Amino acid sequence: MDFIIEKQVKLPHVCVELATVQWFGVTETPIYSCYKLSQRLSDNHPPLRVGKLTTPQTFPRARSVVLLPPGYSARLFPIEQPLRLLHCAFDKDYFEETTQRSLESWQKHLVSLISMRNQSLELMMQKLYVELEQPGFGQEVVVDSVCKLMLVELERHAQQLDRATAKDLASSALAPWQLARIQERIAASLEMGYPNVAELAQLCGISQGHLSRSFKQATGRHIHKFIAEDRMQTAMRLLGEEDLSCKEVAERLGFKSSAYFSTAFQRLTGKTPTQFKQQAMNQGMDSSAIIDPI
């Protein structure tokens, strides 16, 4: 990668520079220890394509702005013409102290930060561009002041991203009545048979994908595993407390065969149904005294 610095202003906590970058073939960006805010200046090439991210391109147009937190490297795909950029490299501690936001908090918005739409930041970066191209009295004071204002604007932008994320999470969460309906249906499984995800999604009036995501968000558990574990807990209770054979327990729980039930039971509990039942009979204990809860 060829990196040519045209003009530069160095201050204690930030370095601002005009630079032209060119590379040939697929390449990796350096891993910086600073926060790098960049603005595309050239307009004679298409958006920059990147790898490793769900957003496949960045710098979609001239004057668009990108923030890359420290410790991250992106795979770059070739462009035909050199890329002219305005860079602001902020000291990590200064950046986080000024914005009052940790690196982890910035990293969680990485995809949004490399495809920002923020007119205020774009205009402030253009102000810096003019100062570097046509330096005048008090250049360092102007550059320092504009950089501080940009950090304030970046934090406000991040707060908007926080609110949007929280709103998306809230809209995808299960309502209390939906969670209660799922729990009631699973509790009735001995009489009605164990439900699959499609049935539970229909009960809640949502798609199966939405149910899987929102159930994990609400409980911290995958719904498939939750149903399977409830089924095994019921099997443990029936084997330990009732005079039923392993085959009868398998039939009551809706397993296709005793062999399939035995395999599933042993996978989750470490014992075969026969071993578990025999131990329960010998010890006269309930299932919780024989094996750890699932």
C-alpha positions in Angstrom: 0.0 0.0 0.0 1.4 3.4 -1.0 0.6 6.2 1.5 1.7 9.7 0.5 1.2 12.5 3.0 0.7 15.9 1.3 0.2 18.2 4.3 0.0 17.6 8.0 -0.7 19.4 11.3 0.4 17.7 14.5 -1.1 18.6 17.9 -0.6 16.9 21.3 -3.7 14.7 21.0 -4.5 14.6 17.2 -2.7 14.5 13.9 -4.5 15.9 10.9 -3.2 15.2 7.4 -4.0 15.2 3.7 -2.9 12.0 2.1 -3.2 10.0 -1.1 -3.5 6.2 -0.8 -3.1 3.6 -3.5 -2.9 -0.2 -3.5 -2.9 -3.0 -6.0 -4.8 -6.2 -5.4 -6.6 -7.2 -2.2 -4.9 -5.8 0.8 -5.3 -5.3 4.6 -5.4 -1.9 6.3 -2.8 -1.4 9.1 -4.0 -2.0 12.7 -3.9 1.5 14.3 -3.7 2.2 18.0 -5.6 5.5 17.5 -9.1 6.4 16.5 -9.0 7.4 12.8 -11.6 9.7 11.4 -11.4 10.0 7.6 -13.1 11.9 4.8 -13.0 10.9 1.2 -12.0 13.8 -1.0 -11.6 12.3 -4.5 -14.6 11.7 -6.6 -13.3 9.7 -9.6 -13.9 6.2 -8.3 -16.8 4.0 -6.9 -17.3 3.3 -3.2 -14.5 1.5 -1.5 -15.3 -2.3 -1.0 -14.2 -3.9 2.2 -14.3 -7.4 3.6 -14.9 -8.9 7.1 -18.0 -6.7 7.7 -21.7 -7.1 7.0 -21.6 -3.7 5.3 -19.7 -4.4 2.0 -18.7 -0.9 1.1 -17.7 2.4 2.6 -16.8 6.0 1.4 -19.8 5.9 -1.0 -19.2 9.4 -2.2 -16.9 12.4 -2.0 -17.0 14.1 1.5 -18.4 10.9 3.2 -16.9 10.2 6.6 -15.7 7.0 8.3 -14.5 6.3 11.9 -12.3 3.3 12.5 -11.7 2.5 16.1 -8.2 1.2 17.2 -7.3 -2.5 16.9 -9.3 -3.2 13.8 -8.1 -4.2 10.3 -10.3 -4.3 7.2 -9.7 -6.2 3.9 -9.7 -3.7 1.0 -10.6 -4.6 -2.6 -8.8 -2.7 -5.4 -9.9 0.6 -6.9 -8.7 1.9 -10.2 -7.7 5.4 -9.1 -5.7 6.7 -6.1 -7.8 7.6 -3.1 -7.3 11.1 -1.6 -8.3 11.4 2.1 -8.4 13.8 5.0 -7.3 11.9 8.1 -7.7 12.8 11.8 -5.8 10.4 14.0 -6.9 10.9 17.7 -5.0 9.6 20.7 -7.0 6.8 22.1 -7.1 8.0 25.8 -7.9 11.6 24.7 -10.7 10.4 22.4 -12.3 8.3 25.0 -12.0 10.8 27.8 -13.5 13.6 25.6 -16.4 11.5 24.3 -16.8 9.7 27.7 -17.2 6.4 25.8 -15.1 3.2 26.0 -13.5 1.4 23.1 -16.0 -1.5 23.5 -18.9 0.9 23.1 -17.5 2.3 19.9 -16.7 -1.2 18.6 -20.3 -2.4 18.9 -21.3 0.3 16.4 -18.4 -0.5 14.0 -20.6 -1.3 10.9 -22.6 2.0 11.4 -19.4 4.0 11.9 -17.9 3.0 8.6 -21.0 4.0 6.7 -21.9 7.2 8.5 -24.3 9.9 7.3 -23.6 13.0 9.3 -23.7 16.3 7.6 -22.2 18.2 10.6 -19.1 16.0 10.6 -18.7 16.3 6.9 -18.8 20.1 7.1 -16.3 20.2 10.0 -14.0 17.9 8.1 -14.2 20.3 5.1 -13.3 23.2 7.4 -10.1 21.2 8.4 -9.4 20.6 4.7 -9.5 24.3 4.0 -7.1 25.0 6.9 -4.6 22.5 5.6 -4.9 23.7 2.0 -4.9 27.4 2.8 -3.3 27.8 6.3 -3.8 31.2 7.9 -3.3 32.9 11.3 -4.0 30.7 14.2 -4.1 27.5 12.2 -3.4 25.2 15.1 -6.0 26.9 17.3 -8.6 26.4 14.5 -7.7 22.8 13.9 -7.7 22.0 17.7 -11.1 23.6 18.1 -12.7 21.9 15.1 -11.4 18.6 16.2 -12.9 19.0 19.7 -16.2 19.9 18.1 -16.0 16.8 16.0 -15.6 14.6 19.0 -18.7 16.2 20.6 -20.6 15.5 17.4 -19.3 11.9 17.2 -20.6 11.3 20.7 -24.0 12.7 19.8 -24.0 10.5 16.8 -23.1 7.5 18.9 -26.0 8.3 21.3 -28.4 8.2 18.3 -27.0 4.8 17.4 -27.5 3.6 21.0 -31.2 4.8 20.9 -31.7 3.1 17.6 -30.2 -0.1 18.8 -32.3 -0.1 22.0 -35.5 0.6 19.9 -34.7 -2.3 17.6 -34.2 -4.6 20.6 -37.4 -3.5 22.3 -39.4 -4.0 19.1 -38.0 -7.5 18.7 -38.6 -8.6 22.3 -41.3 -11.0 23.4 -44.3 -9.4 25.0 -45.2 -10.8 28.5 -48.3 -12.4 27.1 -46.3 -14.2 24.4 -43.8 -15.5 26.9 -46.6 -16.7 29.2 -48.4 -18.4 26.3 -45.2 -20.3 25.5 -44.7 -21.4 29.1 -48.4 -22.5 29.4 -48.2 -24.5 26.2 -45.0 -26.3 27.3 -46.5 -27.0 30.7 -49.4 -28.8 29.0 -47.1 -31.0 27.0 -47.9 -34.3 28.8 -51.5 -33.9 27.7 -51.0 -32.2 24.3 -47.6 -33.4 23.2 -44.5 -31.3 23.1 -44.8 -28.3 20.6 -42.3 -27.5 17.9 -41.1 -23.9 17.2 -43.6 -23.5 14.3 -46.6 -24.1 16.7 -45.2 -21.8 19.4 -44.6 -19.1 16.8 -48.2 -19.4 15.5 -49.4 -19.1 19.1 -47.5 -15.8 19.5 -48.4 -14.5 16.1 -44.8 -14.1 14.9 -42.4 -15.9 12.6 -40.2 -18.7 13.7 -37.1 -16.6 13.2 -38.5 -13.8 15.3 -39.5 -16.2 18.0 -36.0 -17.8 18.1 -34.3 -14.4 18.4 -36.7 -12.8 20.8 -36.9 -15.9 23.1 -33.1 -16.0 23.3 -33.1 -12.2 24.1 -35.8 -12.7 26.8 -34.4 -15.8 28.5 -30.8 -16.1 27.5 -31.6 -19.6 26.2 -32.3 -21.1 22.7 -35.9 -22.2 22.5 -35.0 -25.6 20.9 -32.8 -26.4 23.9 -35.4 -25.0 26.3 -38.0 -27.4 25.0 -35.6 -30.4 25.0 -34.5 -29.7 28.6 -38.1 -29.4 29.8 -38.8 -32.7 28.1 -35.9 -34.4 29.9 -36.9 -32.8 33.2 -40.3 -34.3 32.8 -38.8 -37.7 31.9 -36.7 -37.6 35.0 -39.7 -36.9 37.1 -41.8 -39.7 35.5 -38.9 -42.2 35.8 -38.2 -41.3 39.4 -41.7 -40.8 40.8 -44.1 -43.0 38.8 -44.5 -46.7 38.2 -43.9 -46.4 34.4 -41.4 -48.4 32.3 -38.9 -46.5 30.2 -40.9 -47.5 27.1 -44.1 -46.0 28.5 -42.2 -42.8 29.5 -40.9 -42.5 25.9 -44.4 -42.9 24.5 -45.9 -40.3 26.9 -43.3 -37.8 25.9 -43.8 -38.4 22.2 -40.5 -40.0 21.3 -40.5 -42.0 18.1 -38.8 -45.0 19.8 -37.4 -46.1 23.1 -33.9 -46.2 21.5 -34.2 -42.5 20.4 -35.5 -41.6 23.9 -32.6 -43.4 25.5 -30.0 -41.7 23.3 -31.5 -38.2 24.0 -31.8 -38.8 27.7 -28.2 -40.0 28.0 -26.9 -37.1 26.0 -28.4 -34.6 28.4 -28.2 -36.4 31.7 -25.2 -38.7 31.4 -27.3 -41.8 32.3 -29.6 -44.1 30.3 -33.3 -44.0 31.4 -32.9 -47.6 32.8 -29.9 -46.6 34.9 -31.6 -43.5 36.1 -34.8 -45.4 37.1 -32.9 -48.1 38.8 -30.9 -45.6 40.9 -34.1 -43.8 41.8 -35.7 -47.0 43.0 -32.6 -48.1 45.0 -32.2 -44.7 46.7 -35.8 -43.8 47.0 -35.0 -40.2 46.0 -36.4 -37.8 43.6 -34.6 -36.9 40.4 -33.0 -33.7 41.8 -31.1 -35.8 44.4 -29.7 -38.2 41.7 -28.5 -35.8 39.0 -27.8 -32.1 38.7 -30.7 -30.1 37.3 -30.5 -29.4 33.5 
